[in-house]
């Protein structure tokens, strides 16, 4: 084969994972075997290969060769610019496929002959210009491959050869691999006959024009070649410097999709802004709407062109597009215009590399702070250490811990909220109301109070002592748990610690004043940043991905501070000074000891515990977890699955059934955000698909003492593009011997929140998920169907396939009926008739078994028969036979041989065959058919 594209593996996200491992570990031609083996094991652990054994030897034997062939690496093993884009995620698989095909050359002995993509597109364009079919068939492709040079005469020769009945092997000539790449590149799609049809005429023309201008490009630089021909945007105002994802993504949709402004303003824009504001902030004019719609799907290649612009504003816009792809636009950044006079150099955060060494170098400036903090820690602990609190009881406990309605300021709540030095050095928990402490004495009501401002509850002194003791005991228990875990060394350790604290303390561990208390007792374990905004702000500055749990975010900060070899209080002072930040404390509150006014209610979000999901339950059964039942139409696939479903869930549990079709998508199957109506208002909400609904039920059941099986039934699985429908869920289909997913996947924020809402656990509980072994996925498949999508081998190997034979369960069908009139009248048995038709199709016309008809091709109600063996409803049988059997044979199974199959009648029209069937019955199949039937009786 001349075009040796088949020497390369398909480009996919799995390939990206493997490449990232190679780059992260700096693997190249000269790497030693220890480094190679470690990289191969990591690939196996990440699902690139099924096992570590399967991964061994792959890097040297294959991967480095593939990466060099893709132009992701140089011959010596160094990463190229294209490779850097692929590694960072700033180029999609679709874009990489197109760029690779565009720059791929056919070489002989080091001499470049031509660019095959130019030949392919040139042939298609020639066909279009001459008004002949531009569908690229296997034969067209095979003949095109043979040509070293092409022109109109060569193209015409290939067109003339279309009447030649010669056939080629798709694999031998490379049509299978080229088809895959051409489809992935977005230029073509496959029709029902597995030929290629242009799907993006604009890009075909654009690519040909780039070739015509000799913009061949550098095969390792994604800003060259046809990319260099992309048009530049025109910006007329200054561009924003920071952008929220929602706004950045909206602007990209505005340019490449022509998104509807009314929809954006109504459902997408943050409160207080409009699409017009976004457009203006990004330096765009209204005539940019949809201006680049022709390049949709290739936004990141467009950005590679734009980033080479001499206009810094165009460069900024390109950076935004690439950052969206990499996920680098921080969620808490806001869309704001920067004044032309602003000097970024005044803000050290712009240039400073925030390493532990950087913070350590600035710590000496705050030596006085460190000394004062030591004094305050000693004073606080002498008054409120856990052992001091544990010794309190009765009203002494109330006065020592809570606001007690007099001038006493020697209580724990006052120290945490209002003590001047404690507040200045160790962060504020002021704002809101005294209700945040769960207990205080209110002089206006002359009573101890709990609850909230909206629903206050008055307590007697004895009731207050009981509640105060509960709070004190929670603080002391928590302190003992923290003391026992002082060696925690990573974020997951803080996560586990939080789980223990929540189990022992319940809601109290989530109160900010409690977390400040623990900072005062364990200053090296917790920072002085207690609210979410500050925690995320600091972690973002440090380029650390924040956890969803506030407690773990505190741990993330302290772990970084530990690396700096400084104190948390000193770290905070550096943040305040060098990043010009002022801590916002919320609305001030008067000391409740002096207050005569009722405080406002403090709004608190529901706090959920971290829960350990149980992916491996005690469910034990003989059914496969991932199962595909396949066979010819009418062999009882769905019937078999329904019987097995009833057996599986008879012990409890549940199931959901879904039917795939060509337009079925990942959003429908797994879930996505959609506008929904709630109480007359349109809101965006995550709407789960059947996969996510069944997964949730299985996970919920797995948390109980008696887990039940849950089943997802998929009918016609191959009528959709399964790789696209399953998305990242594909990774979960590998199951271990217990039936649990071998590999986990990281969940999106949308899915995490949905799972948190459904299963009542913290967001961090669902950061990574697997398919549990009490979740079953069964599917039916009929490979004979028209318009189905092929499944790749990687997808197939994750399923157990069960074949339903063409005559399986034939003993359950039958029923006789007289077909035809007068001398043509002839009594037939449905099952024998079916087998006679199958025999004719198979022996005379070479039709594969998957195109033949199973016993239940027509329903049991159609061939139902009485004790005498005769079909109970002859009229219904004849009607169904014509509309289902004859139609199937005419339009599908015998489509190419229908004139021969229906040789006993006029077969030019389906209607004429049906008319003949009414009169002559099975004679429509020709003179020899009755002999075939009789032989099978």
VOKOL-27558 format. One record per residue (C-alpha): residue in three letters; z, x, y. Coordinates in steps of 0.2 Angstrom, whole numbers, plus 5000, padded with zeros to 4 digits. Layout:
BEGIN
AlaZXY...
END
This chain:
BEGIN
Unk500050005000Unk499550075017Unk500849995028Unk502350065020Unk503649945028Unk504249905011Unk505150075010Unk506450005022Unk507749875019Unk507849715029Unk508649735046Unk510249625046Unk512049615052Unk512549695036Unk511449845041Unk512349845058Unk514049855050Unk513449995039Unk512750085054Unk514350065064Unk515350145050Unk514150295050Unk514250315069Unk516150295070Unk516350425057Unk515050545064Unk514150545048Unk512550655048Unk511450765036Unk512850905036Unk514350795033Unk515350845018Unk515650745002Unk517450695007Unk516850615024Unk515350535015Unk516450455002Unk517750395015Unk516350305024Unk515650235008Unk517350155004Unk517450085021Unk515750005019Unk516349925003Unk517949865011Unk516949785025Unk515749695013Unk514249805015Unk514349834996Unk515149734983Unk516349864977Unk516750044981Unk515850104965Unk514350014971Unk514350104987Unk514550274980Unk513050384984Unk512250254995Unk512350355012Unk511450505006Unk510250414994Unk509750275006Unk510650235022Unk510250385032Unk508450375027Unk508450185032Unk509250225049Unk508050355053Unk506550245048Unk507250115060Unk507250245073Unk509150225075Unk509450405071Unk508450565074Unk507850665058Unk509450775060Unk510550625060Unk511050605078Unk511050425086Unk509550375097Unk509650265112Unk508950125101Unk510350165089Unk511650155103Unk511049985108Unk511149925090Unk512850005087Unk513549925103Unk512849755099Unk511749755115Unk510149715105Unk509949565092Unk509249575075Unk507749475082Unk507449595096Unk507649755085Unk506349685072Unk505149655086Unk505349825094Unk505249905077Unk503649815072Unk502849855089Unk503150035089Unk502850055070Unk501350165067Unk500250195051Unk500150375048Unk499150475036Unk499650665034Unk500450665050Unk499050585060Unk499250415068Unk497950295063Unk498450135072Unk499850005075Unk499849875061Unk500649745072Unk499149755084Unk497949735070Unk498949575064Unk499049495081Unk497249545085Unk496649455069Unk497649295073Unk497049295091Unk495249315086Unk495349165074Unk496049065089Unk494649115100Unk493349065087Unk494148905083Unk494548945065Unk496248925056Unk497349065063Unk498649045049Unk498849215041Unk498749205022Unk499249325009Unk497349365006Unk497049385025Unk498449505026Unk497949605010Unk496149625017Unk496749675034Unk497849815026Unk496349895019Unk495449915036Unk495750085044Unk494950015060Unk494649845066Unk493449755078Unk492649575079Unk491449615065Unk492849665053Unk493849505058Unk492349395054Unk492149485037Unk493949435033Unk493749255039Unk492149245028Unk493049305013Unk494249165014Unk493249065001Unk493449204989Unk494649144975Unk495349324973Unk497249324973Unk498449474978Unk500249514974Unk501349484989Unk502549624984Unk501149754980Unk500249734997Unk501949715007Unk501649535013Unk503349485007Unk504249615018Unk503049605033Unk503249415032Unk505149435033Unk505049555048Unk503749445057Unk504749295055Unk506349375061Unk505549445076Unk505149275082Unk503249285082Unk502949185066Unk503649045054Unk503149005037Unk502248845032Unk502448745016Unk501148855007Unk502149015012Unk500749075025Unk501249135042Unk500949025058Unk501149085076Unk502849015083Unk502849105100Unk501049105107Unk501649175123Unk502449335115Unk500949355104Unk499849365120Unk501149465129Unk501249595115Unk499349615114Unk499149635133Unk500449775132Unk499449865118Unk497849845128Unk498749935143Unk499150075131Unk501050045133Unk501450105116Unk503150165120Unk504550275113Unk505050215096Unk506850255099Unk507050195117Unk507150005119Unk506650015138Unk504850075134Unk503349995126Unk503049805129Unk504849805137Unk504149905151Unk503049755155Unk504349625157Unk504449565175Unk505849605187Unk506949465196Unk506949465215Unk508749455222Unk509049415240Unk510949425243Unk512349535237Unk512849525219Unk514649485212Unk515649625205Unk516649525192Unk516149375182Unk516949255170Unk516049225154Unk515649045157Unk514849095174Unk513949245167Unk513249145152Unk512748995164Unk511749115175Unk510849185160Unk510449005154Unk509848965171Unk508649105171Unk508049095152Unk508248915148Unk508048825165Unk509748735161Unk510048565170Unk511148585185Unk511848415184Unk512448445166Unk513148615172Unk514048545187Unk514748405176Unk515348485160Unk515348675162Unk515748735180Unk517548785183Unk518548675194Unk518048705213Unk516348785210Unk514548725207Unk513048795199Unk512348825217Unk513848935221Unk513549035205Unk511749055209Unk512149115227Unk513549235220Unk512349315208Unk511049345222Unk509749215215Unk508749085223Unk508348915217Unk506648955212Unk507349075198Unk507748915187Unk506848945171Unk505849085178Unk506049195162Unk506049055150Unk504549125141Unk505649275136Unk507049175129Unk507749255113Unk507349425120Unk508649425135Unk509349595130Unk507749685129Unk507349605146Unk509049675152Unk508549855146Unk507049845158Unk508049775172Unk509349905171Unk508050035175Unk507749955192Unk508150055207Unk508849895215Unk510749905211Unk510849715211Unk509549695197Unk510549835188Unk512149735190Unk511249575183Unk510649675168Unk512349735165Unk513049565165Unk511749515151Unk512249665141Unk514049635143Unk513949455137Unk513149525121Unk514449645118Unk515849525123Unk516449635137Unk516649505151Unk518549485151Unk519049295150Unk520249315164Unk519049395176Unk518449275190Unk516849255199Unk517149335216Unk516049405230Unk516449585235Unk516349625254Unk515049755258Unk516349855267Unk517549855252Unk517850035247Unk518150045228Unk518950215230Unk520450135238Unk520850055221Unk521350195208Unk521050075194Unk519150085197Unk519050275192Unk520650305183Unk520550335164Unk522150245159Unk522750365145Unk524550395140Unk524350565148Unk523850485165Unk525450375165Unk526550515160Unk525850625174Unk526450485187Unk528150455179Unk529050595189Unk528750495205Unk529950355198Unk531350465192Unk532550375204Unk532050205196Unk532350275179Unk534150325184Unk534550165192Unk533850065177Unk535050165165Unk536450115176Unk535949925176Unk535649925157Unk537449995154Unk538149865166Unk537249725159Unk537649775141Unk539449795144Unk539449615150Unk538249525139Unk537849625123Unk537749525108Unk539449575101Unk540149515118Unk539349345117Unk539849325099Unk541649335104Unk541549195116Unk542049015113Unk542448845121Unk542348835140Unk542349025142Unk540749035133Unk539948905145Unk540548995160Unk540049165154Unk538249115149Unk537748965160Unk537748905177Unk539348815178Unk539348725195Unk540448845205Unk540249005214Unk540349105198Unk538949235198Unk539549335183Unk538549235170Unk537149275159Unk535849155167Unk536249215185Unk536049395180Unk534349365172Unk533649255186Unk534549305203Unk535449475201Unk534549585214Unk534349745204Unk534049665188Unk532649555196Unk531849705205Unk531849825191Unk531649715175Unk530449575181Unk530749405186Unk531049235176Unk531349135192Unk530348985196Unk530348815188Unk532148745186Unk533748775178Unk533248665164Unk532348815157Unk534048885151Unk534248725141Unk536048695148Unk536848705165Unk538148605175Unk537448495189Unk538648465203Unk537648305209Unk538048225193Unk539648315189Unk539148345172Unk538348465160Unk536548435158Unk535148475145Unk533348405142Unk532148405157Unk532148345175Unk531048195169Unk532248155155Unk533948235159Unk535348205146Unk537148215152Unk538348295140Unk540248295139Unk541148465139Unk541348455120Unk539448415118Unk539048555130Unk540048685120Unk539148635104Unk537448665112Unk538048815121Unk538648885104Unk536948845096Unk536048945110Unk537249095109Unk537149095090Unk535249105091Unk535349255103Unk536549345092Unk535549315076Unk533949365085Unk534749525091Unk535249575073Unk533549545067Unk532749655081Unk534049785077Unk533549795059Unk531649805064Unk531849945078Unk530550055068Unk529149925071Unk527550035074Unk526049915077Unk525549745083Unk525549665066Unk527349725064Unk527849635080Unk526949485072Unk528049495057Unk529549515068Unk529149365078Unk528949265061Unk530749315056Unk531449275074Unk530549105074Unk531249065057Unk533049105063Unk532949045081Unk531648915082Unk531048875100Unk532348985108Unk531349145104Unk529849075115Unk530949055131Unk530549185144Unk532349215149Unk532749245131Unk531349375130Unk532049465146Unk533749465138Unk533049555123Unk532249685135Unk533949715143Unk534749745126Unk533249835118Unk532349915133Unk531150025123Unk530549885112Unk530049755125Unk529149775142Unk529649695158Unk528149575158Unk528649405152Unk527249285157Unk525549265149Unk524549305165Unk525349475167Unk525349525149Unk523449495148Unk523149575165Unk524049735159Unk523249745142Unk521549715150Unk521849855161Unk522249965146Unk520749905137Unk521749825123Unk521249665116Unk522749545119Unk523549445105Unk523749255107Unk525649265104Unk526549315120Unk527949405109Unk526549515101Unk525749545118Unk527449615124Unk527449725108Unk525649785112Unk526249845129Unk527749935123Unk526850025109Unk525650095122Unk527150145133Unk527950235119Unk526350335117Unk526550385136Unk528350445132Unk529050355147Unk530150205149Unk529550025151Unk530350005168Unk529450165174Unk527750105167Unk527949945176Unk528250035193Unk526650135190Unk525749975187Unk526449895203Unk526050045214Unk524350115208Unk523549945204Unk524149865220Unk524849715210Unk526249605216Unk527149505203Unk526949315206Unk528549225202Unk528049045205Unk529048925216Unk530748985221Unk532348895216Unk533948885224Unk535448955214Unk535948805204Unk537848845207Unk537448795225Unk536148665223Unk536348485228Unk534548435224Unk533948395207Unk532748535201Unk530948495196Unk530448485178Unk529748645170Unk528148615160Unk528148715144Unk526748725132Unk527048675113Unk527448835104Unk526948855086Unk527648975073Unk526649105064Unk526249045047Unk525649135032Unk524149055024Unk524049035005Unk522349085000Unk522749104981Unk523548944975Unk524048904957Unk522548794955Unk521748834937Unk520248754931Unk518648794921Unk517448744935Unk516548884946Unk517048894964Unk515348924970Unk514048824960Unk512248774961Unk511548654949Unk509648664949Unk508148594939Unk506648484940Unk506748314949Unk507548184939Unk508548294928Unk510248224933Unk510848364944Unk511748244957Unk512348134942Unk513148294934Unk514048354950Unk514648174953Unk515448174935Unk516248344937Unk516848294955Unk517748144947Unk518548264934Unk519048394947Unk519848284960Unk520748164947Unk522248264949Unk522248234968Unk521348324982Unk519748264990Unk517948304994Unk516548285006Unk514648265003Unk513348335014Unk511448335012Unk510448485020Unk508748465028Unk507648575038Unk508448545055Unk510248565048Unk511148705058Unk512748805058Unk513448695072Unk513248545060Unk513948635045Unk515348735052Unk515648655069Unk515448685088Unk515948625105Unk515248465110Unk515448335124Unk516548195118Unk517148035126Unk519048025128Unk519747875138Unk518147855148Unk518048035152Unk516748165145Unk517648325139Unk517048465129Unk517948485112Unk517748575096Unk516948465083Unk517148525065Unk515748515052Unk516048475034Unk516348655029Unk517748665042Unk518548495038Unk518648535019Unk519248715022Unk520648635033Unk521148515020Unk521148655007Unk522248765018Unk523448625022Unk523648585003Unk523848775000Unk525448775011Unk526248635000Unk527248664983Unk525848564974Unk524148624980Unk522648514976Unk520748554974Unk519548514988Unk517748504986Unk516248524997Unk514648444989Unk512948504996Unk511448404991Unk509748494993Unk510448654998Unk508748744999Unk508048615011Unk508848715025Unk508848895030Unk510448935022Unk510749105030Unk510749025047Unk511748875042Unk513148975033Unk513149105047Unk514749225045Unk515349105032Unk514149195020Unk515349335020Unk516649225012Unk515649164997Unk516149324987Unk517549264977Unk518749374967Unk519349334949Unk520649204956Unk519349114966Unk519849184983Unk518649264995Unk518549444992Unk518249475011Unk518949395026Unk518149365043Unk518749365060Unk518749185068Unk518149145085Unk519349075098Unk518648895096Unk518948905077Unk520648985080Unk521248845092Unk520548705080Unk521448775065Unk523048795076Unk522948615081Unk522648555063Unk523848665054Unk525148675068Unk525348865067Unk525148995081Unk523349055086Unk523749225078Unk524049145061Unk522149105060Unk521449265067Unk520649305050Unk520249185036Unk519649175018Unk519049035007Unk520548984997Unk520448964978Unk520748774979Unk519148754989Unk517548724979Unk515748724985Unk514448644974Unk512648614978Unk511148544970Unk509448624972Unk507648574967Unk506548724970Unk504948614967Unk505248524984Unk503948544997Unk504548635013Unk506048715006Unk506748885013Unk506849025001Unk508549104997Unk508749284997Unk509549384983Unk511149424992Unk511449234995Unk511049194977Unk512149314969Unk513649234977Unk513349074966Unk513449024948Unk511848944944Unk511748804931Unk510048744925Unk509648564920Unk508348564907Unk506848444909Unk507348334894Unk509148354895Unk510048184892Unk508448104888Unk509247994874Unk510047894888Unk508347834895Unk507047724888Unk506447544889Unk504747474884Unk503447384895Unk501647324894Unk500547404907Unk498847354911Unk497947194909Unk496747114896Unk495947244884Unk496847384894Unk498647314890Unk499647444882Unk501547444878Unk502347604883Unk504147684883Unk504647754900Unk505347914892Unk503847944881Unk502647904896Unk503648034906Unk503448164893Unk501648134891Unk501348154909Unk502348314909Unk501348384894Unk499748344903Unk500348434919Unk500948584909Unk499648614896Unk498048564905Unk498448614923Unk499848754921Unk501048664932Unk502848744931Unk504248654924Unk505148634940Unk503748524946Unk503848414931Unk504848244930Unk506648234922Unk507248074913Unk508048004928Unk506648034940Unk506747844942Unk508447764943Unk509347684928Unk509247514936Unk507347534936Unk507147564917Unk508647464912Unk508247374895Unk509047244884Unk509547234866Unk507747214861Unk507247374870Unk506147294883Unk506347334902Unk507347194910Unk506347194927Unk504547234924Unk503947194941Unk505247324949Unk504747454936Unk502847444941Unk503247444959Unk504347594958Unk503147684946Unk501747664959Unk502847714975Unk503747854966Unk502947924951Unk501147904956Unk501547964974Unk502448114968Unk501048164957Unk499648134970Unk500548214985Unk501548354976Unk501548394958Unk499648384955Unk499148394972Unk497748524968Unk497248444952Unk497448254956Unk495548224953Unk495748284936Unk497448204932Unk496848034938Unk495148054930Unk495147874923Unk495047794941Unk494447824959Unk495647964964Unk494947984982Unk496447874989Unk498147844983Unk497947654986Unk496447654974Unk497447734960Unk498847604963Unk497547464962Unk496847534946Unk498547554938Unk498847364940Unk497247334930Unk497147474918Unk498947544916Unk499047714909Unk497147724908Unk497147794926Unk497547964917Unk495947974908Unk495347944890Unk496348074882Unk497948034889Unk498347894876Unk498148014862Unk499448134871Unk500647984872Unk500447934854Unk500748104848Unk502448104857Unk502947934850
END
